[in-house]
Amino acid sequence: MAITSNALNEAQERVRVCRETGDRPGLAHALVILSSELQTAGRHDEAVSAAREAAALYRELGNSAGLVWALENVANRCTAAGRYPEAVEATQERVDIQRAAQNPSGLAHALVTLGSNLESAGRLDEALAAALEGTAVYRELGGSGGIAWALQNLARRYTAAGRYGQAAEATGEEAGIHRAAQDRPALAHALVVLGSNLLSADEPEQAVVPARESVEIYQALNSLGGFTWARQSLDRIGVVLASRQPFEYTVPRPFTVEASFAPGAPLATLSRNDNHMEVFAVDTDGRMWTSWWWHGSWEGSFLLTGHSFPPGAHVATLTRNDDHMEVFAVDGDGKVWGNWWHGEWKGWFEIPGHLFPPGAPLACLSRNDDHMEVWGVDGDGKVWGNWWNGEWKGWFEIPGRTFPAGAHLVSLTRNDDHMEVYAVDEQRRPHASAWGGEWGQWQAIGSYEFPPGSPLGAISRHEDHLELFGIDTNHQVRANWWDGNTWHDWVPIGTRLFEPGSPMATVSRHEDHMEVFVVDTDGQAWGNYWDSEDWHEWFRIRAEQPFAGPAHLATMTRDDDHMEVFGIGRPGKRTAAWYMDGDWNDWFLLPAATTPLPDEEIPPGHERIFTLGREIWVYSTVGMRLPLYCSEAQLICRQDGSWRFNAFMRNTETDGDCQFDLYLRLSGVSRPFDFRLSGELGAPGDKEAARIGRRSRGFLPEQRFQEEGHYDALTDPAFFREVYTCAATFTIPPPGWNDYIVPPAEEPEE
């Protein structure tokens, strides 16, 4: 709602009087004042009109100083109205006038303002050029206040352009000017911005220093608003620092046996959401394992107990929604079994009614939250399917064509009302059957030949596109696509050749990208990609130890900028390589799949030592958010009931006292038995100061901390046996603030 004030009425009256008396200089001045009052009242278009009329009058009067003032107001009124191109036009005229008049102070101010207007208009390169010139002119003039203001604006232009490192340089220089002038409020403001710019430049370790100082200055100034703003900025930096520290380190359970997987055996993957990945495989003892990644780290390996399968059996997986996973496989009797997860794994169940070759490949998919479908090729070469809509409905045949017994199938869905299944028949021809309410006839795809029953890859990038991949009998990787109307002919992908019928993995990160992965006969993993124009040449995903020949690979994507490829290497261990933001990262091993050694094979013992297996950098939980060094953390438990928990800590970089917490929790023991080690460290001094015990604010900068005690339960042989054979986790909690940093109670009175 527009507001009418006494000031606005007075401004309107003055304009009326000047018009009636013919006082043109007075009218120009009055119109500028009126434009300001109209803007305050929210009448932006009228405000722009008044300012423009004033500028026109000053232009007619030849009053350059008045015109510059009016143009500045025109730009301000246009900016308030969101009319940024007009603001740029007015400020550019102002720059031209000051440049022609050789007025450096006026030119510098106009250039800095022009940079702001150009940024609002989306012209970032020109905005940065104007800000740089304005800063240079202020430097020539030599006034610290003008330079600081120009640097503040220059940093904003750099930030808008995504050039955060240069923004931090400009803000750092601004902070130096305020420090030299002992202008503490301005210094505190600049330090908050500097911390934010350094964080955006991916330098949180440097960002925390100015951010903490800004908190301390606002605290000393008793400015609650400033303190709160600075604390919020520091907290954001702390979150990033915390995410970079090893929050947890798990000491594995001793006396375990690690599972082995057949080199090159099949795997299956799925992702429920951007923060989750899961990998499944059947080991050489016929047990199915899953390893899962959650919010940045691989959490471990879990045995899906209750049923066994042929060693290296194929696994099929799907997810119906973010809170559901399903896994399927064919056991040694040819029966299809499933298991499902909804917060926890629920156990194996049979999908009865039809038999398939033991360990045979299955294909599965989910069209929507309430539907699942699974298919396989039986011993007679017929394709059979089953579907779930609250319950499994029973096996049915997709008739009309046969395939080699246990042939590979691949399936996909383009939308909620469509499914397709593909396989290669005995005549070496790929065929497809599609469902759009009912299953259609099998259709041959193209004229190229592929080994009977060999693996295919399939992708649907969007509703009107399907893509099929295979390695033909001439060793060539080929692709075919459906464009909403028809299948095309098979096209080669690159020039590298692979063993006919080798397994392949395919993935699409977004609508304009596809990727295919294959392992050659030398065990080297290769990839190729399509990026909306053409397929490229093959690239190697190098590994120190190659796979065993044409191994199975599995792949997945969590988001547009991420891919992961998995395989089972020569030592029988599951391995993965990952791609993010344009680069492939090294192969690494997934968490070991281990089971406890039988009790009768565990030797007796009277002491269990839990050791933090590496030196780490942690972040202070209280007081400071800079790195601390931790080594030699160790818990010793003895059967006589005694225990001792100790760690060596050093404050390496902070400029004051800080406090830490280190926790150790035992896993799988029947009685509570957790430990906490806390302490305070002073600011780092030289080695001589530490040697003679010189203290900073009352605390040594480095020392060994220790807690010890007695726990009667350890003298119980059964409980000590639990402790002797359990796992444990060292934990450093997320950063927080200590009690001695107290926010101001209220804003200071003026």
C-alpha positions in Angstrom: 0.0 0.0 0.0 1.3 3.4 -0.9 2.0 5.7 2.1 1.4 9.5 2.1 3.6 11.4 4.6 4.0 15.0 5.6 7.3 15.1 3.9 5.8 13.8 0.6 3.0 16.5 0.8 5.6 19.2 1.4 7.7 18.0 -1.5 4.6 18.0 -3.8 3.7 21.5 -2.6 7.2 22.8 -3.3 7.1 21.4 -6.8 3.7 23.0 -7.4 4.9 26.4 -6.2 8.1 26.3 -8.4 6.0 25.4 -11.4 3.6 28.3 -10.9 6.4 30.8 -10.3 8.5 29.6 -13.2 11.5 28.8 -10.9 13.2 26.2 -13.1 16.3 25.7 -10.9 14.1 25.4 -7.9 11.8 23.0 -9.7 14.7 20.7 -10.7 15.9 20.6 -7.1 12.3 20.0 -5.8 11.7 17.2 -8.3 14.8 15.3 -7.0 13.5 15.7 -3.4 10.1 14.6 -4.5 11.5 11.5 -6.3 13.1 10.4 -3.0 9.9 10.8 -1.0 7.9 9.0 -3.7 10.3 6.1 -3.5 9.9 6.0 0.3 6.2 5.8 -0.2 6.6 2.9 -2.6 5.4 4.8 -5.7 8.4 3.7 -7.8 7.3 4.6 -11.3 6.3 8.1 -10.2 9.7 8.4 -8.4 11.5 7.5 -11.6 9.5 10.1 -13.6 10.2 12.9 -11.1 13.9 12.2 -11.1 14.0 12.0 -15.0 12.2 15.4 -15.2 14.8 16.9 -12.8 17.6 15.5 -14.9 16.1 16.9 -18.1 15.8 20.4 -16.4 19.4 20.4 -15.2 20.5 19.3 -18.7 18.6 22.3 -20.2 20.0 24.6 -17.6 23.6 23.5 -18.4 24.1 22.7 -14.7 26.5 19.8 -14.8 26.8 19.4 -11.0 23.0 19.4 -10.7 22.7 16.9 -13.6 25.2 14.5 -12.0 23.2 14.7 -8.8 19.9 14.1 -10.6 21.3 11.2 -12.6 22.5 9.6 -9.4 18.9 9.8 -8.2 17.5 8.5 -11.5 19.7 5.5 -11.1 18.7 4.9 -7.5 15.0 5.3 -8.4 15.3 2.9 -11.3 17.2 0.3 -9.2 14.5 0.5 -6.5 11.9 -0.1 -9.3 13.9 -3.1 -10.7 14.5 -1.2 -13.9 18.2 -2.1 -14.0 19.0 -1.3 -17.7 17.7 2.3 -17.1 19.8 2.6 -14.0 22.9 1.6 -16.1 22.1 4.2 -18.7 21.8 7.0 -16.1 25.0 6.0 -14.3 26.9 5.7 -17.6 25.9 9.3 -18.5 27.1 10.3 -15.0 30.5 8.5 -15.7 30.8 10.3 -19.0 30.2 13.7 -17.5 32.8 13.2 -14.7 35.3 11.8 -17.2 34.9 14.8 -19.5 35.2 17.2 -16.5 38.4 15.4 -15.4 36.9 15.0 -11.9 38.6 11.9 -10.5 36.7 11.7 -7.2 33.4 12.0 -9.0 34.5 9.6 -11.7 35.7 7.0 -9.1 32.3 7.1 -7.2 30.3 6.9 -10.5 32.4 3.9 -11.7 31.9 1.9 -8.5 28.1 2.6 -8.7 28.1 1.7 -12.4 29.6 -1.7 -11.5 26.7 -2.4 -9.1 24.1 -1.3 -11.7 25.7 -3.5 -14.4 25.7 -6.5 -12.1 22.0 -6.0 -11.4 21.5 -5.9 -15.1 23.3 -9.2 -15.5 26.3 -7.7 -17.3 29.0 -9.3 -15.1 32.1 -8.8 -17.2 31.3 -5.1 -17.7 30.4 -4.7 -14.0 33.8 -6.1 -13.0 35.6 -3.8 -15.4 33.9 -0.8 -14.0 34.6 -1.9 -10.4 38.3 -2.4 -11.2 38.6 1.0 -12.9 36.8 2.7 -10.0 39.2 1.0 -7.5 42.2 2.1 -9.5 41.0 5.7 -9.5 40.5 5.6 -5.8 44.0 4.3 -5.3 45.4 7.2 -7.3 43.4 9.6 -5.1 44.9 7.9 -2.0 42.0 8.2 0.4 41.7 5.1 2.5 37.9 5.4 3.0 37.3 5.5 -0.8 39.7 2.7 -1.4 38.0 0.5 1.2 34.5 1.2 -0.2 35.7 0.4 -3.7 37.3 -2.8 -2.6 34.1 -3.8 -0.8 32.2 -3.4 -4.1 34.9 -5.0 -6.1 34.7 -8.1 -3.9 30.9 -8.2 -4.5 31.5 -8.1 -8.3 34.1 -10.9 -8.0 31.7 -13.0 -5.9 28.9 -12.5 -8.5 31.3 -13.7 -11.2 32.2 -16.8 -9.1 35.8 -15.6 -8.7 35.9 -16.2 -5.0 39.7 -16.2 -4.5 39.9 -12.7 -6.0 36.9 -11.6 -3.9 38.8 -12.8 -0.8 41.9 -10.8 -1.9 39.9 -7.7 -2.2 38.1 -8.1 1.1 41.4 -9.0 2.8 42.8 -5.7 1.6 39.7 -3.8 2.8 40.0 -5.5 6.2 43.7 -4.3 6.4 42.6 -0.7 5.8 40.0 -0.8 8.6 42.5 -2.5 10.9 45.1 0.3 10.3 42.4 2.9 10.9 41.3 1.1 14.1 37.7 1.1 12.8 36.5 -2.0 14.6 32.9 -2.1 13.4 34.0 -1.9 9.8 36.8 -4.4 10.4 34.4 -6.9 11.9 32.0 -6.5 8.9 34.9 -7.1 6.5 36.2 -10.1 8.4 32.8 -11.8 8.2 32.7 -11.3 4.5 36.3 -12.4 4.1 35.5 -15.7 5.9 32.6 -16.2 3.6 34.6 -15.5 0.5 37.4 -17.9 1.6 34.8 -20.6 2.3 33.4 -20.1 -1.2 37.0 -20.4 -2.5 37.2 -23.8 -0.8 39.6 -22.6 1.8 37.7 -23.3 5.1 40.9 -23.7 7.1 41.9 -20.1 6.2 38.3 -18.8 6.4 38.0 -19.7 10.1 40.6 -17.2 11.2 38.9 -14.0 10.1 35.5 -15.5 11.0 36.5 -16.2 14.5 38.1 -12.7 14.9 34.8 -11.1 13.7 32.9 -12.9 16.4 35.3 -11.7 19.1 35.1 -8.1 17.8 31.3 -8.0 17.7 31.3 -9.6 21.2 33.6 -6.9 22.5 31.5 -4.2 20.8 28.4 -5.7 22.5 26.6 -5.9 19.2 24.1 -8.7 19.4 23.1 -8.4 15.7 26.7 -8.4 14.5 27.6 -11.3 16.8 24.7 -13.4 15.6 25.6 -12.8 11.9 29.3 -13.6 12.5 28.4 -16.7 14.5 26.2 -18.0 11.7 29.0 -17.4 9.2 31.5 -19.2 11.5 29.1 -22.1 12.0 28.9 -22.6 8.2 32.6 -22.8 8.0 32.6 -25.2 11.0 30.2 -27.5 9.1 32.6 -27.7 6.2 35.6 -28.3 8.4 33.7 -30.9 10.3 32.8 -32.7 7.1 36.5 -32.9 6.3 37.6 -34.5 9.5 37.5 -38.3 10.0 34.5 -38.3 12.4 34.8 -42.0 13.0 37.4 -44.6 13.0 36.3 -48.2 13.5 38.6 -50.8 15.1 37.5 -54.0 13.3 36.5 -57.1 15.2 39.5 -59.4 15.6 39.4 -63.1 14.9 37.3 -62.9 11.7 37.3 -64.6 8.4 37.1 -62.5 5.2 34.8 -63.6 2.4 36.3 -64.1 -1.0 34.5 -63.5 -4.3 35.2 -65.1 -7.7 37.4 -62.7 -9.8 35.3 -61.1 -12.5 32.0 -62.4 -11.0 28.7 -60.5 -11.4 27.7 -57.6 -9.1 24.5 -55.5 -8.9 24.1 -52.0 -7.7 21.4 -49.5 -6.8 21.0 -46.0 -5.4 17.9 -45.0 -3.3 18.8 -41.3 -3.3 21.7 -38.9 -3.8 23.3 -39.9 -0.5 23.1 -43.7 -0.9 24.7 -46.5 -2.9 24.5 -50.2 -2.4 26.5 -53.1 -4.1 25.6 -56.8 -4.0 27.5 -59.9 -4.8 27.6 -63.6 -4.0 30.8 -64.9 -2.6 32.6 -68.2 -3.3 30.7 -69.9 -0.4 27.3 -68.9 -1.9 26.5 -66.1 0.6 25.1 -62.8 -0.6 26.8 -59.7 0.7 25.9 -56.0 0.4 28.2 -53.0 1.0 26.6 -49.6 1.4 27.7 -46.0 1.1 25.8 -43.3 3.1 26.4 -39.6 3.2 30.0 -39.6 2.1 31.5 -42.9 3.3 31.4 -46.6 2.8 29.8 -47.9 6.1 30.6 -51.6 5.9 29.6 -55.0 4.5 26.5 -56.9 5.6 25.7 -60.6 5.1 22.1 -61.3 3.9 21.7 -64.5 6.0 19.1 -67.2 5.6 19.7 -68.6 2.1 22.6 -69.5 -0.2 23.1 -69.4 -3.9 25.6 -70.9 -6.4 29.0 -69.1 -5.9 29.1 -66.0 -8.1 25.4 -66.2 -8.9 23.9 -63.3 -10.8 22.0 -60.7 -8.7 19.2 -58.4 -9.7 18.2 -55.3 -7.8 15.6 -52.5 -7.8 14.2 -49.8 -5.7 10.6 -48.7 -5.6 11.2 -45.5 -3.6 13.7 -43.9 -1.3 12.9 -46.2 1.6 12.8 -49.5 -0.2 15.2 -52.0 -1.9 14.7 -55.4 -3.3 17.2 -58.1 -4.4 16.6 -61.3 -6.4 18.7 -64.4 -7.3 18.2 -68.0 -8.5 19.4 -70.6 -6.0 21.0 -74.0 -6.6 17.6 -75.7 -7.0 16.6 -73.2 -9.7 14.1 -71.3 -7.5 13.9 -67.5 -7.5 14.3 -65.9 -4.1 13.9 -62.3 -3.0 14.8 -60.2 0.0 13.7 -56.6 0.8 14.8 -53.7 2.9 12.7 -51.1 4.6 14.8 -49.8 7.4 16.3 -53.3 7.8 16.5 -56.4 5.7 13.4 -58.5 6.2 14.6 -62.0 5.2 14.6 -64.3 2.1 11.3 -65.4 0.6 10.7 -67.7 -2.4 8.8 -66.6 -5.5 7.4 -70.0 -6.3 6.0 -71.6 -9.4 8.8 -71.8 -12.0 12.4 -73.0 -12.2 15.4 -71.5 -13.9 19.1 -72.6 -14.3 20.9 -72.3 -11.0 22.5 -68.8 -10.6 21.0 -67.6 -13.9 20.7 -63.9 -14.7 17.4 -62.2 -13.9 16.1 -58.8 -15.0 13.8 -56.7 -12.9 12.4 -53.2 -12.8 9.8 -51.0 -11.0 7.5 -48.8 -13.0 6.1 -47.0 -10.0 6.0 -47.2 -6.2 3.4 -50.0 -6.3 4.8 -52.3 -9.0 7.7 -54.7 -9.5 8.5 -57.1 -12.3 11.1 -59.8 -12.6 12.1 -62.0 -15.6 14.3 -64.9 -16.5 15.1 -67.4 -19.2 14.3 -71.0 -18.1 16.0 -74.3 -19.1 13.8 -74.5 -22.2 14.9 -71.1 -23.4 11.5 -69.5 -22.7 11.2 -66.0 -21.1 9.0 -66.0 -18.0 8.0 -63.1 -15.8 6.3 -62.4 -12.5 4.9 -59.1 -11.2 4.0 -57.7 -7.8 1.3 -55.2 -6.9 0.9 -55.8 -3.2 1.6 -59.5 -3.7 3.3 -61.7 -6.3 0.8 -62.6 -9.0 2.4 -65.8 -10.5 4.7 -66.7 -13.4 3.7 -66.1 -17.0 5.4 -66.7 -20.3 6.2 -64.0 -22.9 5.7 -66.4 -25.9 6.8 -66.4 -29.5 10.6 -66.8 -29.3 13.2 -68.9 -27.4 16.7 -68.1 -26.3 19.6 -70.1 -24.9 18.8 -71.5 -21.5 19.7 -69.0 -18.8 20.4 -66.2 -21.4 21.1 -62.7 -20.3 18.1 -60.4 -20.2 18.1 -56.7 -19.9 15.0 -54.6 -19.2 14.0 -50.9 -19.0 11.0 -48.6 -18.6 10.4 -45.3 -20.4 7.4 -44.3 -18.3 4.9 -45.7 -15.8 3.0 -47.4 -18.6 5.8 -49.0 -20.6 8.3 -51.9 -20.2 10.8 -53.6 -22.6 12.8 -56.8 -22.3 15.8 -57.7 -24.6 17.8 -60.8 -25.3 20.0 -62.4 -28.1 18.5 -65.6 -29.6 20.1 -68.7 -31.0 20.3 -67.1 -34.4 22.5 -64.4 -32.9 19.9 -61.7 -33.3 18.9 -59.3 -30.5 15.1 -59.2 -29.9 12.8 -57.1 -27.9 9.3 -57.5 -26.4 7.4 -54.4 -25.2 4.5 -54.0 -22.7 2.1 -51.1 -22.9 -0.9 -52.8 -21.3 -0.1 -56.2 -22.7 3.0 -57.9 -24.0 3.7 -57.5 -27.8 5.4 -59.9 -30.2 9.2 -60.3 -30.1 10.8 -58.0 -32.7 14.3 -58.4 -34.2 16.5 -55.3 -33.8 18.9 -54.6 -36.7 20.9 -57.0 -38.8 24.2 -57.4 -36.8 25.0 -60.7 -35.1 25.9 -61.2 -31.4 26.9 -64.3 -29.5 23.7 -66.2 -28.5 22.4 -65.3 -25.0 25.2 -62.7 -24.6 24.9 -59.7 -22.3 23.3 -56.5 -23.6 23.1 -53.0 -22.1 20.1 -50.7 -22.3 19.4 -47.1 -21.4 16.4 -44.8 -21.7 17.5 -41.2 -21.5 13.9 -39.9 -21.8 10.4 -41.1 -22.7 11.1 -41.0 -26.5 14.5 -42.6 -26.5 15.8 -46.2 -26.0 19.4 -47.3 -26.5 20.7 -50.9 -26.8 24.4 -52.0 -26.6 26.3 -55.2 -27.3 29.6 -56.7 -28.5 29.1 -58.4 -31.9 30.8 -61.5 -33.3 33.4 -59.3 -34.9 34.6 -57.9 -31.5 33.0 -54.5 -32.1 31.0 -52.7 -29.5 27.8 -51.4 -31.1 24.8 -49.3 -30.2 21.3 -49.0 -31.6 18.6 -46.5 -30.7 14.8 -46.0 -30.9 13.7 -42.4 -31.4 10.0 -42.7 -30.6 9.1 -44.3 -34.0 11.6 -46.9 -35.1 14.9 -48.7 -34.4 17.9 -47.6 -36.5 20.8 -49.7 -37.6 23.7 -50.7 -35.3 26.6 -48.2 -35.2 30.2 -48.9 -33.9 31.4 -47.2 -30.7 35.0 -46.3 -31.1 37.7 -48.4 -32.6 38.8 -50.6 -29.7 37.8 -54.3 -30.0 36.7 -56.6 -27.2 35.9 -60.3 -26.7 32.5 -61.0 -28.3 29.7 -61.3 -25.7 31.8 -59.7 -22.9 29.7 -58.3 -20.1 29.2 -54.5 -20.2 27.8 -51.9 -17.9 25.9 -48.8 -19.0 24.7 -45.6 -17.3 23.1 -42.3 -18.2 23.8 -39.3 -15.8 21.4 -37.0 -17.6 19.4 -36.7 -20.8 22.4 -35.6 -22.9 24.9 -38.2 -21.7 25.5 -42.0 -21.9 28.4 -44.1 -20.8 29.4 -47.7 -21.4 32.1 -49.8 -19.7 33.8 -53.0 -20.7 36.8 -55.1 -19.5 39.2 -56.4 -22.2 41.0 -59.8 -22.3 44.0 -58.2 -20.5 41.7 -57.3 -17.6 41.8 -53.5 -18.2 38.6 -51.5 -17.7 37.6 -49.2 -20.6 34.9 -46.6 -20.9 33.3 -44.6 -23.7 30.8 -41.8 -23.6 28.2 -39.9 -25.7 27.6 -36.3 -24.9 24.7 -35.3 -27.2 26.8 -35.3 -30.3 28.8 -38.4 -30.9 30.6 -41.3 -29.3 34.2 -40.7 -28.4 37.3 -42.9 -28.4 37.8 -45.4 -25.6 39.6 -44.4 -22.4 41.2 -46.6 -19.8 40.2 -46.5 -16.1 43.6 -47.5 -14.9 44.1 -50.0 -12.1 47.4 -51.2 -10.5 46.1 -54.7 -10.6 43.9 -55.6 -13.6 40.8 -57.7 -13.6 40.7 -61.4 -14.6 39.9 -61.1 -18.3 36.5 -59.8 -19.5 35.1 -59.3 -16.0 31.6 -58.2 -15.1 31.3 -54.6 -14.1 28.4 -52.7 -12.5 27.8 -49.0 -12.6 25.4 -46.4 -11.1 25.0 -42.7 -10.9 23.7 -40.7 -7.9 23.4 -37.3 -9.6 24.4 -35.5 -12.8 28.0 -35.1 -11.9 28.8 -38.5 -10.4 29.4 -42.1 -11.6 30.7 -45.2 -9.9 32.0 -48.4 -11.5 32.4 -51.7 -9.5 34.1 -55.0 -10.2 35.7 -58.0 -8.5 39.4 -58.0 -8.9 42.0 -60.8 -9.1 42.4 -61.2 -5.3 38.7 -61.9 -5.0 37.9 -58.5 -3.5 35.3 -56.0 -4.6 36.7 -52.8 -6.0 35.4 -49.5 -7.3 36.4 -46.4 -9.2 34.4 -43.2 -9.2 34.0 -40.1 -11.4 33.1 -36.7 -10.2 33.3 -33.2 -11.7 35.2 -34.3 -14.8 37.8 -36.7 -13.3 38.1 -40.4 -12.6 39.5 -41.2 -9.2 41.6 -44.2 -8.2 40.2 -47.7 -7.7 39.7 -48.6 -4.1 38.5 -51.7 -2.1 35.0 -51.9 -0.7 34.8 -52.7 3.1 35.9 -56.2 3.8 33.1 -58.8 4.1 34.0 -60.6 7.3 32.3 -63.2 9.6 33.4 -64.1 13.1 35.8 -67.0 13.7 34.2 -69.9 15.5 34.5 -69.5 19.3 36.5 -72.7 19.6 39.2 -71.3 17.3 39.6 -68.0 19.2 42.7 -68.2 21.5 42.5 -67.2 25.2 43.6 -63.7 26.2 43.8 -61.5 29.3 44.1 -58.0 27.6 42.4 -56.3 24.7 44.0 -53.2 23.2 41.9 -50.9 20.9 44.2 -48.6 18.9 43.4 -45.7 16.7 45.2 -47.1 13.7 46.5 -43.9 12.2 47.5 -40.3 13.0 44.6 -37.9 12.3 43.7 -34.3 12.2 40.6 -33.5 14.1 38.8 -30.2 14.8 38.3 -28.8 18.2 34.8 -29.4 19.5 34.8 -26.4 21.8 36.3 -23.0 21.5 38.2 -23.2 18.3 37.5 -24.7 14.9 41.1 -25.2 13.8 42.9 -28.5 13.4 44.3 -30.5 16.3 46.7 -33.4 15.9 45.8 -36.7 17.5 48.0 -39.8 17.6 48.6 -42.9 19.7 45.0 -43.0 20.9 44.5 -46.3 22.8 42.2 -48.1 25.2 43.5 -51.1 27.2 41.1 -53.4 28.9 42.3 -56.2 31.3 40.5 -59.2 32.7 41.5 -58.0 36.2 38.9 -55.2 35.7 41.4 -52.3 35.0 41.2 -50.1 32.0 43.2 -47.1 30.6 42.2 -44.7 27.8 44.9 -42.3 26.6 45.8 -40.2 23.6 48.5 -37.7 22.6 47.0 -34.3 21.4 48.7 -31.2 20.0 47.2 -27.8 19.3 49.0 -27.0 16.0 47.5 -23.8 14.5 45.0 -22.2 16.9 45.7 -18.8 18.5 44.2 -19.6 21.8 42.9 -22.2 24.2 40.7 -25.0 22.8 39.0 -28.1 24.0 38.4 -31.5 22.5 36.3 -34.7 23.1 37.3 -38.1 21.9 34.9 -41.0 22.4 35.2 -44.7 22.1 32.2 -47.0 21.9 32.4 -50.8 22.0 30.1 -52.7 19.6 28.1 -55.8 20.4 28.7 -56.1 24.1 25.9 -56.9 26.5 26.7 -54.2 29.1 27.3 -50.5 28.5 31.0 -49.7 28.3 31.7 -46.4 26.6 34.6 -44.0 27.1 35.2 -40.3 26.8 38.6 -38.5 26.8 38.4 -34.7 27.1 41.0 -32.0 27.6 42.1 -28.5 27.0 45.1 -27.2 25.1 46.8 -23.9 25.0 48.0 -21.9 22.1 51.0 -23.5 20.4 54.4 -22.3 21.5 57.9 -23.2 20.5 59.2 -26.6 21.3 61.3 -25.3 24.2 58.3 -23.8 25.8 56.5 -27.1 25.6 59.5 -28.9 26.9 59.8 -26.8 30.1 56.0 -26.8 30.5 55.4 -23.1 29.8 51.6 -22.6 29.6 49.5 -20.4 27.4 46.4 -19.1 29.3 46.9 -22.0 31.7 47.1 -25.0 29.3 50.0 -26.8 27.6 49.8 -26.7 23.8 50.5 -30.4 23.6 50.4 -33.3 26.0 49.1 -36.9 26.6 45.7 -37.2 28.1 44.7 -40.2 30.1 41.7 -41.6 32.0 41.8 -44.9 33.9 39.6 -46.9 36.2 38.2 -50.2 37.2 35.1 -52.0 35.9 34.0 -55.1 37.8 32.2 -56.5 34.8 35.6 -57.1 33.1 36.3 -59.8 35.7 33.4 -61.8 34.4 35.0 -64.2 31.9 31.9 -64.2 29.6 31.8 -60.4 29.4 35.5 -60.1 29.0 35.3 -62.6 26.1 32.8 -60.2 24.5 35.2 -57.2 24.9 38.1 -59.4 23.7 36.3 -60.2 20.4 34.3 -57.0 19.7 34.7 -54.1 17.4 34.9 -50.5 18.6 34.6 -47.0 17.1 36.6 -43.9 17.9 34.4 -40.8 17.4 35.0 -37.1 17.4 31.7 -35.2 17.6 30.9 -32.2 15.4 32.3 -28.8 16.4 30.5 -26.6 18.9 31.1 -23.5 21.0 32.4 -23.4 24.5 30.8 -21.5 27.4 33.3 -18.7 27.7 32.2 -17.2 24.4 29.0 -15.5 25.6 26.9 -13.5 23.1 25.9 -10.0 24.1 22.7 -9.7 26.0 21.3 -6.9 23.8 22.2 -4.3 21.3 24.1 -1.3 22.9 22.0 1.7 23.6 22.5 4.7 21.3 
